[in-house]
Amino acid sequence: MATGLIQGLNVEGGRKMKRTAYEATRSRTRRVVIQAVCIDDRQSPHPAAQLFPEREVRDIFDGELYRCLAGTRLQATIAEYSGQVDFSGGQSLVCAKGEALYHAPGGQVTCRPQKPARDCNERSLLRRFGAGIKILTMVSTETYTAYREEEEYSESSSSMALSLDGGVGGTVY
């Protein structure tokens, strides 16, 4: 019967890849076109008053874009702009009663409480400037969960001698 002996056999641990989640943000700049309407308590739409006649909104502009009569709420539709005005596929932004659509420098568009104004201000604005659209560069920041691969090491070591004698049955041919 022949036997084999392996001296100094060394068995070690290994590596494992692990996915780790982390929170990240990214900014997106896009050219958009905006139109707004005011919705009353009976769900009837009325034109929203724009505060200046120009269609283009400069990046540094700081103020209200549209506002509504007291008792109504503003609803804006924001769509991608590539030279043509098309609101299909646009996103809606709904403000509460008493809020205006506000533009902050750098392209942030949000709902904010309307600045105090005299009675019938919105009607006067509609007579002067009408119910138009606005075109601007909008910056949106998004927070999302991202994943990264990390290598995890596990180490253990064992040294031994291993004797091989032919296996079950005890007979080696």
N, C-alpha and C positions, 0 to 999 in steps of 0.2 A: 504494500500500500504506500503510495507516494503522498507526501504532504508538502504543502507550500507554506512558507512563513514570510510575512511582509513586516519588516521592522521599521519603526518610525513613521507609521501612517499618520498623517496630519489632516484633520477635517476642520474647515473654517466656515464662518457665517457668510452671508451674501448681501447683496444690495436689492432694494425694492424701490420702485417709483411710486410716489404718493402725490395726489392732486390736492392742492390747498386753495380754498376760496378766499378772495379778498375783495374789498369794495374799491371801485375806481370811478373816475368821472371823465367825461369827454365833452368837448364843446363842438357845436355844429353851427356853421354860418351858412345862411341861405337867403336868397332873395324871395320875398313874399309880397302878395297883394292881399289887402284887407278890405272887407266891406262890413258894415254894421247896421243892425236894425234894433229898434226898441220894441219889446213885447209887453203888452198891457195884461191886466188880470184876466181878460177874456181870450188870451193867447192870440190876439190880433197884432200883426207886425206894423210898425210905423217907421219912417226913416229916422236914422240917428243923425244928430247934428254934428258936423265936422267943425273944428275950431279954426281952420285956415283953408284956403282954396287949393293950395298946391297938392299935387298927387304925390310927389317925391318927398319923403321924410328923411332929413339928414341924420346921420349917426349921432350927432351931438345934441339933437333936439331933446328937451326935457319938459314934458307936459302932456296934457290930454290930447288925444286924437279925436275921440268921439264922446258924446254925452247924450243923455236922454232926459225927457220930461220927468218931473217928480211922479212917483207911483208906477213907473215902468222899469224894466230891467234890460240891460244891453246884451245883445248876442252878436258876436263877431265871427265871421268866417275867414280863416286864414288859409291861403293856398299858395303853392309854389308859383313863382313868376319867372317865365323865361321869354319875355317879350310879348306874350299874349295873356290877356285876362281870361282865366278859366277857373271857376270855383268848384268844378266837379272834382271830387276827391279831396276837398279841403277839410280842415279841422275846425270845429266850433269851440269858441270860448264864451262861456256864459258868466256874466257879472251879476251881482246881487242888485236889488233896488238901491238907488242912490250912489252907485259906482259908475265910474267912467273908464274907458279904455285908455290906459296911460302908457306913454313911451319914455323909457329912461335912456340916457346916453349909453351907447354901446350895443343897442339893439334889443333891449329887454322890453317885452310888451306884457303888461299885467292889468288886472282890475284894481282900481284904487278908489277910495271915496272921492266923489266929485268936489271940486273946489266951490266954495260958496259963490253964488251969482244972483243977480237980480231976477225977479219973476219975469217970465216970458223970454229969458235969455236964449233958451234952446230954439224957440220959434224964430227969434231974430237971426240966430246963426243959420237956420235952415233957409230963411229968405235971402240972406247974404251969400252963403256958400253952397247951398244945396246939399244933397246927400251923395257924396262922391266916394271914391275908393282912394286908398293910400297904398303906396309902394315903398318898401323899405328893406333894409338888410337886417335880418333878425338873427340874434345869437341865442341858442338854447343850450343849456348845460344838462347833461343826463348822468345820473348815477346808476351804475350797474354792477353786477357781481361777475368778476372775472376769475379765472383759475390759472394757477401756475403749477408746473411739474417740479417736485422736489425729490431729490434722491435721499433715501433713508438707508443708513448702514446699520447692520446688526452684526456684532462680532462675538464669536465664541470659538474657542479653539480646543481641540482634544488631540492628544498624542497617544498612540497605543501600538500594540503589536497585534497582527491578525494572523491566525493560523487557519489554513485551508486544508481539509483532509479528504476531499473528494465528494462530500455531500452525503445525502441520505443513503443508507444501505451499507455504507462503509467499504464498498468495493470500487476500485478505480481501474479502468482498463486502459 
